[in-house]
């Protein structure tokens, strides 16, 4: 069983966080009802809040972000169509190909920069309107971008991309699992980005520190189609108000802590950025990506593990460290020192 002491030195992901005592108290006091019947007042309150903050007409609570992303695809396109996303997108790499096996979509890689779709490159691979060719179904972007290093999708580029997808009559979906990080980092509202997409998924268990849950927001028509699809995939839950209460508590009390995560991430980067044996991506939010000079990511992770610090090798030459609310200043200092030590002894 994980303890607060364990996760205080765990940089593998911001999903490792544990509910605080106050969050647990809020969960125990939550009003509940049967959410499959739409009767859980706390879930309804969360859905109303997310819809308002994203500027969308409606939203729907899900147990996982992967399920919410999949339902967004299924609700807005049909089998046999094409999914366009970046080569390093979460939907492509970390959701077990559900877009193909369950939504019936084929995937088209779009060359990207730091995870952001290049409109010119998208136009080059866009399928022509010929009846015997597989046609576009949906475009997916990710904000912030996980593998890109928590980088924030430039609003201007999103505006141009959305203009193109609207002209083509194809929906644009945003995997916004960490969109709150973008909003806090730039001092902007969620709707700064979400007004330029047809649907968005937001996670409350990444960064915000709630134990479970994601929310899909979109038009009433999209959410009406999403509701039976959620049930189809096994996502209809009953007295789930406790989980929604955790999400609401996180929005009220943990959102302000994201800036601290960003500062800590930037401080570690500042300590290691000039080391000759690695290349670290300058962070904009809470994810630090470290590229090793050779395929040594496993060695670096093992070195850090020996010193009580958990990180994640996401490729043979790439290590990821994610900053979250349960970390301590001591852990961040030890991480920077241990990375420097590894370079001297490797």
Helices and strands as residue ranges (DSSP letters): H 4-7, H 21-28, G 35-37, H 41-54, E 58-62, H 65-76, E 82-86, H 90-93, H 98-101, E 106-110, E 112-113, E 116-117, H 119-125, E 136-142, H 155-168, E 171-175, H 179-186, H 191-194, E 199-203, E 214-218, H 220-232, H 241-253, G 255-257, H 258-272, E 278-280, E 287-292, H 297-306, E 312-315, E 318-322, H 329-345
